[in-house]
Structure formats: structure tokens, C-alpha cells
Amino acid sequence: KQWYQRRVAITAGAAPPKPVPHTTESLRPPDVTSVEADDEEVAADAQNDEFAKYFDCERTPKILITTNKKSSLETRKLLDEIVNVMPNSEYVKRGKVDMKELVKEAIEREYSHVVVINEDMKKPNSIIVSHLPEGPTATFRLTSVKLKKQLKRHGNATRHRPEVILNNFKTRLGHSVGRMLGSLFHMDPEFRGRNVVTFHNQRDFIFFRRHRYIFKKNARVGLQELGPRLTLKLRRLQKGTFDTTGGEYEWYYNHKQMDVNRRTFFL
């Protein structure tokens, strides 16, 4: 059919339409939870959700970052770089404090988020982000970690507040997760630093990158990666703060049910 349409167009003297390439993304089946950028209902919900005050610059995020109880050197190196990414964050040594007690202390000290980097076999493998004081709490699998020194021609970051880009979050779940990640940063960037933080969703993998843009001659713009580089994949989204026993889940990953069709995505 496409060949016939192109032949008719050429005969009529018109430019033939370009066929849409068959990729996993283009063959994605319709999703009833998909949202458009100009969806009025979603925009109204965003004005009243738990992250609205951050996006309206009415509240400044204050983040407590820590690790599992006995963290390795690799995990502490990643933690140092994440603290550098978020100028409004503070590292607190975990010690022997369990997660529920840590959240309770963070609420008392008026932190807005708790971020915990966990590890397995002495390598960081997951990140928990809990919004305070009433949630939600998201758990992400962490892969493809590269620290600044592992990146070729990397730059040195400054402490300026970065611009934040949330890209390709197309469903209601994705919209919620994107806004949660965005709320970790102050939405009043310091443009002088020319720093940009990007969360790009592609097939439910969230790619995190940080760059500095550089103005060149002839109106050209270059990018210099600052690091770290990592990939997140949502595993659980829980109502409220961290609770593994009595918590209610808004969404959780079930590979037996969700890996049946590889063209189905959730973010």
C-alpha cells in the first residue's frame, strides 16, 4: 500500500510521504492512561497535587540523602556526585537507623524528601525517593552508572541551580513519576551556570544526564557532559512514606504479567 501511494504521489508531481519506521516505540499499542501535553484535566490535577508548590516556586526542596547501613566505596562515590547535582541536598550518615525511623527524623527536621541509595554486591543497584511528610514513595532499579571521571571530556560542575527537563512521560503514571523527580530540584534555575539536568523516558527506562551548554560562534551551541550518568526503572510507587509491610501501592512491577508484550509501556 505504501509503495502504491508513493507511486501515485510521484505521478501527480507531489513529494511522496515518508513512511513511518517500524520501531518498538511506534508500534506501541494505545493506552487509555496516555495524556497529551495540553490535557486540561491533567493540568488541573497538577495544580493541586503534592508537587505543585515546588513547580510554582512556593516551596524549596530540602533533601536528605543517605545510603544503606553498610555502604561500599562505589556507593559513597555515587552519593557524593548526586549531592553535587542537587544544591539543596545534604548527606546524613545512616548508621544503624532503620528506614522508618530515618523518615520520622527527616520529617521532624522539615526535610521535603528522603533519597536512599541501596547496593548489592558492593555496587549501587536501587534508589528510593520518598516525598515528605505524606508520600508518595518510589523505588527505582539503578543501572548503567558512570561517574564523572569515567566520562570522556567531562566538565566540572558548579553549584548553580540547574534547569530541569522532563521528557517523554506520556501516561498518568509517567506524569506523576516525572513530577516527583522534578520536585527534587528548585524550579527557579540560575541560568548563569548554564547547567541542565534531564530525565528522559524511553520505553520505561529513565535516562538521567547532566550537561553544561556552551555558546559557540555562528549561533551554535555545544554540550559538555558533567556527570554522573545513570538509568532508572520504576519498580514500585507507594502511597505514603516508606512502609514495606502495611503500605498501599499505587503501582508495582510484576514481570510475569507485564513482560508478556514488549510493546506495552507504563510511563
N, C-alpha and C positions, 0 to 999 in steps of 0.2 A: 504493500500500500504506500509506504513512504517513497519507494522508487517511482511509482506511478505519479504521485503528487509532485515530485521534483521534476519529472519529465514534462508534465503539463505546465508547470511554472516556467521552465526554460523555454518552452514553445511560445508561451504568452509574453516572453520578454521580461518576466519578473525574476527577482533573485529567489532562488529556492530556499525554503525554510530549513534551518539546521536541525537535524534530528536530535532528540534528547538522548544523551548517552545512558545506557542501561547500567546504573550503579546500584549498590545496596541502598544508598540514600534515596535515589529517585524512585526505586521500586517499593519504598516504604508504604505499607497499607494505611488507609485513612484511620485517624484516631479521633474518637469523639471528644477527647480532652484537649485536642490541639487548640491553640489560641493564636490569633493574629495580633500584629503589633498595635493596631488601632481598635482592639476589642474594648468597648466601653464598660462592659461588666467587669472584666479583669482589671481595668484601670481604676474602677470604683473600689474593688476589693483591695487593691494595692494602697489606696489612700487611707485604709483603715486597718491594715494588718499590723503585726508586731514589729515590722521593719520600717514602717512609714516614717517614723521620726528620724531615722538615720538618713533616709533618702531626701527628706525635707530639711536636713541640717539642723534639726531641733535637738538632737541628742548626739553626743560624740561617743563613739565606741571606746570602751576601755577593756582590754583583752588580757586575760591571764593565760599564759602558755606554759605547759609543762609536758612531762613525758611519763612513761610507765615507771614503776617503782625502782627498777634497777636498769637504767638506760645504758646503752653502749656508746662508744665514742662516735660511731657513724650517726646515731640518732641525735646526739648532742650537737654535732656539726650542722645537721639539717635544722635543728631548733634555732641555732644562732642565726642562720640565714633567714628563717621565717620571721624571727623577731625583728630583723633588719628590714624586712618587707613592710611590716606594719609599724609605723612610727608610734602608734598609740598602744603598743603591747608591752607586756612585762613578763619576764621569766620568773617563775616561782618553783623552787626545788620541791619535788613531790615527796620525798622521804618515804614514810610508811603510811601516809594518809590514803584512805580509800577514796573512790571516786565520789560517793555520795557526800562524804564529809568535806571533800575539796570543793564541791559545788556549793555547799552550805556556807563555807567560809568566804567563797568568792561573792556570794550574794550579800553577805554582811559587809564586805569591803566595797560594795557597789560596782563590781565589775559587770560589764554588759555581756561578755562571752567568756567561755572556757574552751580552750583548744588543747587537746591531748594528743601527742604523737606516740603511738604504740609500736612495738617492734616484735620480730620473730627471728630467731637465729641471728641475733645481734644486727639486724637490718630493719629500718623503719618500714612497716607494712600497712599501717592504717592511721587515720586521723579522725578524731571525734570533735565535732563542733557543737557546743551547747549554748543556746541563747538564754540569757538570764533576765528575769527570775522565773519565767513560766514556760520556757522552751520556745520552739521545738529543739530537738537534738538529732543531728545527722551523723552517721558513721560512714566513712568512705574507705574503700580499699586504696592503698597507695602503691604506685608502681612507677617505673622509669624515672627514678630520682637521679638528677645530676646536679651537683653543687657547682657553685660559681667557678671554682678552679678547674673543673672538668670540661668547661665550655671554651671553645676556641675564640680568641679575640674578645673575651668578655670585658665589660666595663666595670667600674667601681661605682656602686650606688651611693646616693646621698640620702639624707633623712627627710627630704621633701615629701609631702603627702602626694601620692600618685593619682593619676587619672585611672578610672576603673571601667573596663569594657566587659560586659556580659553578653556573650554572643551565642545565638542558635539554641536557646532554651525555648522549645516550641509547644510544650504541653503545660497544663496547670501545675503538675508536679515539678516540671523543669523550671517553671516560672518561680515557684516557691523556693526551690533549691538555689537558683541564681540570685534571688534577692537575699537569701540568708548569707551566701558567700560575699555578696556586695556589701552587706551591713558590717562586715569586718573592717571596712575602710571608711575614712571620713569622706563624705561626698562633696567637700569643698577643696578640690585639689590645688596644690601650689604649682602653677604652670611654669614657674621659673626653673623647677627641677627637671622638666621635660621627661618625667617618669610615667610609664604606662603599665598597669597590671591588667592582664587579660585572662578571663575564664572562658574558654571556647569549648562548647559541647559538640561532639561529633560521635554519633552512634552510641550515646550514653557514656562515652569517655570524656571527662572534663580535663582539658589540657590547660595547665597553668604556665604562663610565661610573664616575664617582666623585661621591659625594654626601655631604653632611652632613645628618643628620636632626635636626629641631628639634621639641621637645615644646611643644605649644600647650595652650590651655585645653580643658576637656571631653574629655580623653584623646585629643586629636587630635595627629597627627604630620605635620609638613611636611618637604619635601625641598628642599635647596638644592644645585644642581649646582656642583661645584668645578673640573671640567675636568682634563685635556683629554678630548675626546670623539673616539673613533676606532673603525673597524671593521676586523677581521682576517678573513682567509680562508686556511685552510691550503693550502699548495702542496706541501710535502714534509715527510715525517717520516723522519729518517735515524738509523740506529743509529750509536752512537759520536759523536765530536765532528765538527766541520765538515770535510768532505772531498768535493770535487766530482768527483774523478777515481776514487778507489778505494772510495768509501763505499757501504755497503749500505743500501738504502731499505726501510723498513717500509711506507711508503705514499707515492705521489706522484700529483699531479693530471694526468690525461690527458683533455683536453677532448673529443677525438674519441670516446672510449669512455664518458665519464662524463656528458656533456651530452645524451645520447640521450633519457633520460627525466628530465624536470624535477621529477618527484615523488620521485626517489631521492636520499636524503641520506646522508652518511657519518659525521657527528658526532652 
